[in-house]
Amino acid sequence: MDTFDSGLPHFSKAFNGPLKFSSVFRKPFDLGPVFGLPPQPFVPPEEIPSWRAFLSCMQEDEVLYQHFRYERDDMPPDACEAWRRITHYKLLGIIEDFVDRMIHVSGKTEFDAALFDRLFGLWTSSILLETLPIQIVVPIVLSTFTLDEFVFDERVRIVRMDRALQLARNTRRAFTTQCHECVVGAATHAVVLDDWWIPNATASARNEALSSAEAFSEALSIVDGVIAGLRVAAGERIGYSQIVVRPIGWADDWKADLEPVYATAVRGYPDDFENYGWLRTPTPIDETACERAQLVYKALRHTDGARLAFAARRLNAAFLRSNEDDAIVDVACGLESLLTDTNSQEIRYKLRFRLAALATITSPGDITPEQIFEATARIYDFRSAVVHPAGGKPAKKRTVQLGQQPPVPAVTLGIRLLRFAIEALARHSEYLKLDTLDRFVLTRAHVPTPEAADLCRFESEHKDEK
């Protein structure tokens, strides 16, 4: 484990790494005859009486046989025989793993009864338990935090990963999805989900689930909520590339003296991260941003947060897009889901008006309600040109200029306004009922404030848009 100049972790393989002692069970590639040397000694496992006794036990015990069997009842006899040999190979791996693990953990080749009992207890639990407790860890790539831990709720945290976990997860590679190994390694913190479990019907079914991102769809929806909250609060382009599973109270797969973990790849980061993104120093996310992210996350998980959750998914999608045309459609969909009616005939106007109204309820920073009103129209011009290409040229509408400020990409401004709308409605969920937001505007129209005057003028000047 090393670090780039950016401070992000970097991992590489060393030629002087730990030995794999289990290789004594495999027939070596013998170069003796080439150099006139005597053949290397090797005893096949099938000739070892204790191995044959172990294999008989695994085949005769009903629980063990059902857990490890690989052949199916509907297989032809020759196929069953092939799968049976594969099963024998897998069972030999159990013995190999025990030998390797005990030597690496104890640091000696003498038999250690206490250590064996501990490992044997973990292994039998991996077979006998109907459900296996796990912790799910999803590293956040190309980003860092100023804190060691932040609790979102009783089961969800952001935690700084220690060196042991970092080394363990970076020795595991999943080949279902292609992710750049420098992106995978470049993470200091992770979203941690506690109190999860997986079914344990058979070894093959369990291992298949542990290597499948689809099996963790429910967990990833929670992680996406945390990521959306961080994107809303910090505006940083973050993502993830790996699901790491830590067994709790069981284990049957070890590498040297590393913590036993399982990992599968999942691509949840922008494409340009692979363009040496690990060399760019990220802006640390602080506790204040995490607190704002927590507020958004809890609003998304609330029973009435379906519209917020949809908008957050569109925000996440927009952050991952490499094509501006696709991103602006995501942004528009997110804003529409929050601020327009299902059957509205005045979507464009109401969206502009209500988004500007939100700016009088909670401050959006250095942009005024009037600028929001105008900017939303320009964003919608770009969206319309993308969705209806015959009616306009998207290239001319890709940037927006607010007053005397330099032009900015419409997508960048759109993402900012969607972030603002999500956080504003997460803080003031009563305005998710659009009638309540409209009544607020009418009430404020009688109050002599600059914001109310702006809104009244907006409505008067743009009433023809209806």
Summary of the structure (lengths in Angstrom):
residues: 466
radius of gyration: 29.0
end to end distance: 61.0
largest distance: 102.1
contacts: 1416
relative contact order: 0.09
helix: 56%
strand: 13%
